Amino acid sequence: MSSPYQHALVITGGASGIGAACVRDALSRGWLVAFCDIVPIALVPPGLLHDHAVYVQADVRDVPSMESFHNHALQFFRDHNVGVVPTLSVVASAGISRRGDPEQVKLMKDINEGGTLNLLWAFAKEIEEEKGLFVSLSSIVAAEDIAVKGDEEYKATKQEALRIATEEASDTLSVRGFAVAPGAIDTPMTRHESIFAMLLLGAAQVFGKPEHPLHSKVTELAGVQPGATSAEIFAGLLGPELVEAPDFARLRRKMDSDPELAKFSKWYMVYSNVRDEDGKIHPRPELITRAAEVLAQLDVVLSPEEVAKQMLDQLESGQPYEGGLMRVYSRSGDNRITELLGSFAG
């Protein structure tokens, strides 16, 4: 009797973001899925809880927890596939971004680096035997060696994730693997960071140059005439709700005196972040929402679903990505984001 399922996805961080998008995509392709996350099953989005999927609450930092996830996953696959484990695509999607606080930075390293390694070792035997693939999530800052101030530790963890999926997997465990480096992705995690705000400013400055191929697109989105100044384009991209608000008045004066926004970024950074009642600093939600909308139209910010699609298309081919690093920066395949990062990264 032939087994009904040829492919199975195993993924950590599967309850949200890119991980959840991968679960949905795999199920839509008719794959079996085993996914884990740190949250109780009651907090897992209902759409992920499917007859062809099993959820296990697990901590990627803990080796016994990953071994338990491994055992639950294999039993589920055998039970649904006449005793046969399908070809496995094992993806280390669990990851966080932290800066500053030493304890939080250690937590980030334990998840991004340790969690990736723990997952690889837990499933290495089955990946190798079934000629499957192992995938880690790297990042554009690691792939392009971009130094964004304050994110040096995060970048290092994503460089290590790349090494684990390629060198460690192949040299130590004879497992085929590759890393996926997403660009700017609209997830719950990135909605709490200021990167989208800075990318929007970069779009006005870089794409707004008359000679840039995207000049007509960005001026159209801004609702201004071609040849407009960077300040005029930026104001249009932000929209009247933000620009006409009282707390933007100081920035508007800066823009009027600096039409190409040459010395504007430090003032904008101050505006972009606000302090809440507990004294914690976080990006303005309304600014990040607007930036994400505009940048998606410029094919700079991607949805988790687009990253999942491109990743699973590669996994479905049964071959690791050539060169070991798959860059997922846009829907079109263009690399627009590095231009913008270069406008404010060191």
QUIHU-V115705 format. One record per run of one state. SS is the DSSP state (A for helix, B for strand, O for the rest). FROM is the first residue (numbers start at 0). LEN is the number of residues. If there is no record, write none. Layout:
ss={SS,SS}
from={FROM,FROM}
len={LEN,LEN}
This chain:
ss={O,B,O,A,O,B,O,A,O,A,O,B,O,A,O,B,O,A,O,B,O,A,O,A,O,B,O,B,O,A,O,A,O,A,O,A,O,A,O,A,O,A,B,O,B,O,A,O,B,A,O,B,O,A,O}
from={0,6,12,16,28,31,37,40,43,45,48,52,57,62,80,86,92,101,129,132,137,139,143,151,173,176,182,183,186,189,192,194,207,214,222,229,238,239,243,245,257,264,272,275,280,283,284,297,300,303,317,324,328,336,342}
len={6,6,4,12,3,6,3,3,2,3,4,5,5,18,6,6,9,28,3,5,2,4,8,22,3,6,1,3,3,3,2,13,7,8,7,9,1,4,2,12,7,8,3,5,3,1,13,3,3,14,7,4,8,6,4}
